[in-house]
Amino acid sequence: MSSLAIAQTEIEITGVQEFLGKEIPVIEGGFGEGEKVVLAKTIAEIHGVRLNDIQSLINENIDEFEEGIDILDLKNSTDSIGSLLELGFTKQSIANSKNIYILSEQGYFTLVSLMRTDKAKELRKKFRREYFAMRKQIKEQKPTCIEDLIIMQAQSLKDMRQQVNQANNNALRANRLATEAQEEVKSIKEVVSLDTTSWRSETQTLIAKIARNQGGFEHINLLKSESYELLNKRFGVNLDIRLTNKRRRMAEEGVSKSKRDKANYLDVISEDKKLIEGYVSIVKDMAIKYGI
């Protein structure tokens, strides 16, 4: 048995356990006396992914985890390299690692919910039954004195608090997902409802939304160019030639040069019903392509 002193309680490596043909360390402590925890390194092994991928997923969603409840960073909680070595890390991996995470049962479930794969969900159920659900036999023994009873009641209250916290976290996550789904449905409705009646303003509004989702409104001109190129290819037209001809006709009709210079591709498209329908269809396709 080895131990690691950190901010909460000592971590104890109590042995190894076989899971899916792999021997994984059985670790307790960190978040509370005798509470089972799991290394991010172990999670990567049982899910068949790289440790870097797990670390990145945690760091990119670090606000989903509550420090001291869901997750602890051993690299920044202890100065004992020897203890980290006993957890299976090499001196090089310790030196190269920015974080060395352990997760509570609740933290593990939070992480798996971010992985969002059927395999991750199945492993979560199996790991919960075969790892977190297995407790020390002493916990199942009846209290022999008032001190034991107080300890058991305190542990029971702690377990209930963690379950309530987990339920609250799940509820908040569900509300967030519902809000995201509503926004997505709203965007889909905007795409579907786009027609040739007010096509000019609506297509430009949709292109602006695509640009925003792509990182900023500076992408608008690139997206407009893409839409015009697609129109040329699909309908075998040349908007440049049509725009030049339009400006020539305007000149012949005595239209001022300033107004002729303001004529654009949309003005050319507006003169041809088929091009209007085609352009609307192209912008819809772009919205779907870029995930609006």
GIGI-V789073 format. One record per residue. PHI is phi in whole degrees, 0 to 359 (none if undefined). OMEGA is omega in radians with two decimals (NA if undefined). Layout:
PHI | OMEGA
PHI | OMEGA
//
This chain:
none | 3.06
229 | -3.11
221 | -3.09
222 | -3.10
277 | 3.09
227 | -2.99
297 | -3.09
271 | 3.10
230 | -3.12
294 | 3.00
268 | 3.12
241 | 3.03
268 | -2.99
267 | 3.14
152 | 3.08
232 | -3.14
221 | 3.12
275 | 3.11
217 | -3.12
53 | 3.09
78 | 3.12
246 | 3.04
268 | -3.10
245 | -3.14
287 | 3.03
267 | -3.02
236 | 3.10
229 | 3.09
106 | 3.14
85 | -3.11
261 | -3.12
175 | -3.10
301 | 3.06
71 | -3.12
274 | -3.10
288 | 3.10
226 | 3.14
218 | 3.10
286 | 3.00
302 | 3.11
299 | 3.12
291 | 3.12
300 | 3.12
300 | -3.12
294 | -3.07
286 | 3.11
267 | 3.09
68 | 3.11
234 | 3.13
285 | 3.08
301 | 3.12
301 | 3.13
293 | 3.11
294 | -3.14
299 | -3.13
295 | 3.14
298 | 3.11
294 | -3.07
296 | 3.13
288 | -3.13
234 | -3.01
299 | 3.13
287 | 3.07
279 | -3.06
250 | 3.10
261 | -3.12
300 | 3.13
86 | 3.09
246 | -3.12
258 | -2.92
209 | 3.01
222 | 3.11
256 | -3.10
294 | -3.09
298 | -3.10
255 | -3.14
242 | -3.09
214 | 3.06
257 | -3.05
269 | 3.09
293 | -3.14
302 | 3.14
293 | 3.11
292 | 3.08
298 | 3.13
292 | 3.08
277 | 3.07
103 | 3.12
268 | 3.06
270 | 3.12
300 | -3.14
293 | -3.13
293 | 3.09
295 | -3.13
295 | -3.08
278 | -3.05
276 | 3.04
284 | 3.13
224 | 2.97
231 | -2.98
268 | 2.81
240 | -3.10
234 | 3.00
284 | 3.09
301 | 3.13
295 | 3.11
295 | 3.10
297 | 3.14
296 | 3.08
298 | 3.14
297 | -3.11
296 | 3.12
295 | 3.10
281 | -3.11
286 | 2.96
53 | 3.02
232 | 3.13
299 | 3.12
297 | -3.14
296 | 3.13
295 | -3.13
293 | 3.11
295 | 3.11
301 | 3.13
298 | -3.10
293 | -3.12
293 | 3.11
294 | -3.12
292 | -2.97
264 | -3.13
240 | -3.06
292 | -3.09
285 | -3.13
275 | -3.12
249 | 3.06
296 | -3.11
299 | -3.11
298 | 3.13
289 | -3.11
268 | -3.13
281 | 3.12
286 | 3.13
296 | -3.14
254 | 3.11
207 | -3.09
297 | 3.11
297 | 3.11
298 | -3.13
297 | 3.13
298 | 3.14
297 | -3.13
296 | 3.13
294 | 3.12
297 | 3.12
295 | 3.13
297 | 3.11
296 | 3.13
296 | 3.12
298 | 3.13
295 | 3.13
297 | 3.13
294 | 3.11
295 | 3.11
295 | 3.11
300 | 3.14
296 | 3.13
297 | 3.12
295 | 3.12
298 | 3.12
296 | 3.14
294 | 3.10
297 | 3.14
294 | 3.14
295 | 3.11
296 | 3.13
296 | 3.13
296 | 3.13
295 | 3.11
297 | 3.11
298 | -3.14
295 | 3.12
297 | 3.11
296 | 3.14
294 | 3.12
297 | 3.12
298 | 3.13
295 | 3.12
298 | 3.12
299 | 3.14
296 | 3.12
292 | -3.08
295 | -3.07
283 | 3.14
297 | 3.14
224 | -3.05
273 | -3.12
287 | 3.11
240 | -2.99
299 | -3.00
295 | -3.12
289 | -3.07
289 | 3.10
294 | -3.14
290 | 3.06
295 | -3.13
294 | 3.10
297 | 3.10
295 | 3.11
292 | 3.09
299 | -3.13
299 | 3.12
299 | 3.12
292 | 3.13
277 | 3.06
130 | 3.12
157 | -3.07
290 | 3.08
293 | 3.12
276 | -3.04
301 | -3.09
298 | 3.10
295 | 3.14
292 | 3.09
298 | 3.13
299 | 3.11
298 | -3.12
296 | -3.13
290 | 3.11
296 | 3.11
296 | 3.13
296 | 3.10
301 | -3.08
291 | -3.06
290 | -3.03
248 | 3.07
61 | 3.14
246 | 3.06
229 | -3.07
296 | 3.12
298 | -3.14
295 | -3.13
297 | 3.13
292 | 3.10
299 | 3.12
297 | -3.14
296 | 3.13
295 | 3.11
294 | 3.12
297 | 3.12
298 | 3.11
295 | 3.13
296 | -3.14
273 | 3.08
85 | 3.11
288 | -3.10
297 | -3.11
297 | -3.13
299 | 3.11
288 | 3.11
297 | -3.12
293 | -3.13
280 | 3.11
298 | -3.08
221 | -3.10
299 | -3.14
297 | 3.08
295 | 3.11
295 | -3.12
298 | -3.07
295 | -3.11
272 | -3.07
229 | -3.08
302 | -3.14
295 | 3.11
292 | 3.08
298 | 3.14
299 | 3.14
294 | -3.12
292 | 3.08
301 | 3.13
298 | -3.13
295 | -3.14
294 | 3.05
300 | 3.13
299 | 3.13
294 | 3.13
298 | 3.11
293 | -3.12
300 | -3.08
265 | 2.98
75 | 3.10
277 | NA
//
